[in-house]
Amino acid sequence: MGIANAHGLAATRHNLFGLQSNVPSLYGEAPDISSKWLEDLGFSVRQPEQEHWVVTHHNPLPELHFYSERELAQFASYKAHLYARRLPLENGT
């Protein structure tokens, strides 16, 4: 799927989402831009504390935790669309 797939790495124990630190985020790194993009894909984003974002999609679990603006922006740019398609809707629909 074009640029969104061009920058993916295989997931590892220390990089669960396979994010690359040396590629630019498609939508910038401001948390409000990343949150808006994620919400457009059906995710809910909350920030329980500074430099900690919790992202869910239709169900309370799984919760995805991000600990930097860059990590959140990288997920929104390159991986979120894949998770949005694969995570089941509430009540198994």
N, C-alpha and C positions, 0 to 999 in steps of 0.2 A: 504494500500500500504506500508506495512513494517514500517520502522523507521520514515518515513516522516509523517505518520499519528499518530504515537504513542505519540507525544509530543504536540498535539494540545489542546488548551483550547477553550471554547466557547468565542465568542467575547463579550466584554462589552463596556460600554461607555468610559472607561479609557484604554482599551486594544482592539482596534478595530480589530486587526488581530488575537487575541487569542494567543499571543506569551508568552512563559514561560521564565522567566529570569534565571532559575536554570538549564537549559539544554544546553549542548555544541552545538555550530553551527557545522554543518556537514563539512563545507568547510573552517573553520577558520573565523576570524573576520576582516580580511584585506579588506578594501573597494574595492580594485581592484579584489580580488577573488570573492567577492559577485557580483560585477558588471559584471564580465565575465560570471558567472553562470546565472545571470538574462538575459544577452544578448543572451546566448545560448537558452534560453526559449522564445526568441522573444521580450523581454522587451527592452526599451531604458532607460538608466540611465544618469542623468546629476546632477552635483553638483553645484548649483548656489552660495553657500557659504559654509564656513567651518561647518561641522557637520549638513549639510542639503542636502539630496538627494531627487530628484524627479524622480519617476519611472512611465513610461507609457507603454502600450502594444498595438501597432498598431494604436491606436487612440490618439488624444491629451487628451481626457478625458475617463475614470477617471485618475486623477493624484494621485499617492500614494506618500505621503511625509514621510520621515524617518529622525529622528533627532539624531541618534547615529549610530556608526559603528555596535554596537551589534544588534540594532533593524533591520538594513539593512541585517545583516548576518542571523538573525533569520528568517526573511521573506524569504530570498533566500533559506535557508535550509529546511524550514518546510511548507511554504504556497504558494510560487511562482508557483509551478507546478499546484496547484488547480486553481489559478487565470488565468494562461496561458490557461487552457482548457475552462474556463467559459466566459472570456471576448470576445465580438464579434470582428470580424475583421472589418477593415475599409469598408465602403459602404455596411455594412450588410452581407458580404459574410462569 
